[in-house]
Amino acid sequence: MSTSPPSFPDLAGKVVVVTGASRGIGEAVALGFAAAGARLVLASRKAEGGLTAVAGKIQSQGGEAVAVACHTGRMADVEALAARAKEAFGGVDVLVNNAATNPHYGPLLAAAEGQWDKTFEVNVKGYAHTIRACLPLMKERGGGAVVNVASVAGLVPHSGLGVYGVSKAAVIMLTRTLAMELARENVRVNAIAPGLIETRFSEALWATPEMRERALRSIPQRRIGQPEDLVGAVLYLASDAARFTTGAVLVIDGGQTLGGAY
Ligand SMILES: NC(=O)c1ccc[n+]([C@@H]2O[C@H](COP(=O)([O-])OP(=O)(O)OC[C@H]3O[C@@H](n4cnc5c(N)ncnc54)[C@H](OP(=O)(O)O)[C@@H]3O)[C@@H](O)[C@H]2O)c1
């Protein structure tokens, strides 16, 4: 399987903010944009460690990247993130809202208030506030593109992932609402809804052979997705190739949510 991202020449030189870029899907997406010639503003809660390593990888390949410590659930942090993008590269063209959390596995009604708050603070308010912080910089440049990382858990109920699923359903409505509200500003807002992707985040769903086998049975393509499987879709939605697409939710799940019968 080739992992080289498709080419979107208009992304060269664009300033792209990726949250949750220290590992997993955010890292793969950041490396994909860098390979397309974009300049990267990378965010996660800690700058040292993974985030700095991803920035270093991009720089060692001749690309441009800055690593910014930013808790996306905190308004002051995301405002500082946007300010850093302005300082480093003069503005923002693309925002990939990717950082999310899931502090509660189990029945929806068993979640504690703090778990609800944490989930919505990062997964929903965090996405909205990061868009709000980057929007003036996109407007200064005549427009931009937002790609929100949602989940198939926001489309169909997943046992044990109820609170997270409700937050991802909110991301989908956030995407559709802002697509409508920001269209006149020439800012497109789209989402991807990945199925099971092999990262630390989803480890509880594939870590043992039994769990992996159970997961594979639910995926018609018979494999668990890799972060690189999402890169082409994110670059496409951010690029001029998708210039007439806004408010779309692209499902990328190996057929998991097709609902087919065997
Ligand atoms: N893996 C899957 O099966 C799957 C499926 C569908 C959707 N998704 C979605 O894909 C996105 C990325 O998930 P992943 O699987 O790549 O997870 P991951 O490997 O655990 O990476 C999560 C990233 O988010 C950062 N992060 C977490 N909380 C943050 C916060 N409050 N502020 C800033 N950064 C934060 C982490 O860095 P720090 O710890 O340094 O902050 C890390 O860079 C999420 O939106 C997730 O919901 C994943």
The ligand as an SDF file (V2000), in Angstrom:
LIG
                    3D

 48 52  0  0  0  0  0  0  0  0999 V2000
   -7.9920    6.6030   16.4860 N   0  0  0  0  0  0  0  0  0  0  0  0
   -9.2410    6.4200   16.0800 C   0  0  0  0  0  0  0  0  0  0  0  0
   -9.7230    5.2610   15.9280 O   0  0  0  0  0  0  0  0  0  0  0  0
  -10.1050    7.5960   15.7680 C   0  0  0  0  0  0  0  0  0  0  0  0
  -11.3140    7.3490   15.0930 C   0  0  0  0  0  0  0  0  0  0  0  0
  -12.1310    8.4310   14.7710 C   0  0  0  0  0  0  0  0  0  0  0  0
  -11.7460    9.7130   15.1160 C   0  0  0  0  0  0  0  0  0  0  0  0
  -10.5830    9.9260   15.7870 N   0  0  0  0  0  0  0  0  0  0  0  0
  -10.2380   11.3020   16.1160 C   0  0  0  0  0  0  0  0  0  0  0  0
   -8.9690   11.6050   15.5740 O   0  0  0  0  0  0  0  0  0  0  0  0
   -8.3710   12.6640   16.3360 C   0  0  0  0  0  0  0  0  0  0  0  0
   -6.9390   12.3150   16.6910 C   0  0  0  0  0  0  0  0  0  0  0  0
   -6.9370   11.1040   17.4090 O   0  0  0  0  0  0  0  0  0  0  0  0
   -5.7100   10.0820   17.4060 P   0  0  0  0  0  0  0  0  0  0  0  0
   -6.3120    8.7460   17.2730 O   0  0  0  0  0  0  0  0  0  0  0  0
   -4.6490   10.5230   16.4760 O   0  0  0  0  0  0  0  0  0  0  0  0
   -5.2350   10.2540   18.9210 O   0  0  0  0  0  0  0  0  0  0  0  0
   -3.7870   10.2750   19.6200 P   0  0  0  0  0  0  0  0  0  0  0  0
   -2.8130    9.4710   18.8510 O   0  0  0  0  0  0  0  0  0  0  0  0
   -4.0300    9.9580   21.0520 O   0  0  0  0  0  0  0  0  0  0  0  0
   -3.3760   11.8210   19.4840 O   0  0  0  0  0  0  0  0  0  0  0  0
   -4.1010   12.8030   20.1440 C   0  0  0  0  0  0  0  0  0  0  0  0
   -3.3890   14.1340   19.9720 C   0  0  0  0  0  0  0  0  0  0  0  0
   -4.1700   15.1670   20.5850 O   0  0  0  0  0  0  0  0  0  0  0  0
   -3.3480   15.8710   21.5290 C   0  0  0  0  0  0  0  0  0  0  0  0
   -4.2420   16.3740   22.5720 N   0  0  0  0  0  0  0  0  0  0  0  0
   -5.0340   15.6760   23.4080 C   0  0  0  0  0  0  0  0  0  0  0  0
   -5.7240   16.5220   24.2030 N   0  0  0  0  0  0  0  0  0  0  0  0
   -5.3630   17.7770   23.8480 C   0  0  0  0  0  0  0  0  0  0  0  0
   -5.7150   19.0690   24.2840 C   0  0  0  0  0  0  0  0  0  0  0  0
   -6.6050   19.2740   25.2640 N   0  0  0  0  0  0  0  0  0  0  0  0
   -5.1380   20.1380   23.6870 N   0  0  0  0  0  0  0  0  0  0  0  0
   -4.2440   19.9690   22.6870 C   0  0  0  0  0  0  0  0  0  0  0  0
   -3.8620   18.7740   22.2330 N   0  0  0  0  0  0  0  0  0  0  0  0
   -4.4080   17.6890   22.7980 C   0  0  0  0  0  0  0  0  0  0  0  0
   -2.2910   14.8510   21.9720 C   0  0  0  0  0  0  0  0  0  0  0  0
   -1.1160   15.4560   22.4290 O   0  0  0  0  0  0  0  0  0  0  0  0
   -0.8400   15.8450   23.9990 P   0  0  0  0  0  0  0  0  0  0  0  0
   -1.1640   14.6180   24.7870 O   0  0  0  0  0  0  0  0  0  0  0  0
    0.5950   16.2650   24.0330 O   0  0  0  0  0  0  0  0  0  0  0  0
   -1.7240   16.9950   24.2650 O   0  0  0  0  0  0  0  0  0  0  0  0
   -2.0310   14.1700   20.6320 C   0  0  0  0  0  0  0  0  0  0  0  0
   -1.1710   14.9850   19.8360 O   0  0  0  0  0  0  0  0  0  0  0  0
   -9.3160   12.9050   17.5060 C   0  0  0  0  0  0  0  0  0  0  0  0
  -10.1670   13.9780   17.1820 O   0  0  0  0  0  0  0  0  0  0  0  0
  -10.1130   11.6120   17.5870 C   0  0  0  0  0  0  0  0  0  0  0  0
  -11.3700   11.8230   18.1760 O   0  0  0  0  0  0  0  0  0  0  0  0
   -9.7430    8.9040   16.1150 C   0  0  0  0  0  0  0  0  0  0  0  0
  1  2  1  0
  2  3  2  0
  2  4  1  0
  4  5  1  0
  4 48  2  0
  5  6  2  0
  6  7  1  0
  7  8  2  0
  8  9  1  0
  8 48  1  0
  9 10  1  0
  9 46  1  0
 10 11  1  0
 11 12  1  0
 11 44  1  0
 12 13  1  0
 13 14  1  0
 14 15  2  0
 14 16  1  0
 14 17  1  0
 17 18  1  0
 18 19  2  0
 18 20  1  0
 18 21  1  0
 21 22  1  0
 22 23  1  0
 23 24  1  0
 23 42  1  0
 24 25  1  0
 25 26  1  0
 25 36  1  0
 26 27  1  0
 26 35  1  0
 27 28  2  0
 28 29  1  0
 29 30  1  0
 29 35  2  0
 30 31  1  0
 30 32  2  0
 32 33  1  0
 33 34  2  0
 34 35  1  0
 36 37  1  0
 36 42  1  0
 37 38  1  0
 38 39  2  0
 38 40  1  0
 38 41  1  0
 42 43  1  0
 44 45  1  0
 44 46  1  0
 46 47  1  0
M  CHG  2   8   1  16  -1
M  END
$$$$
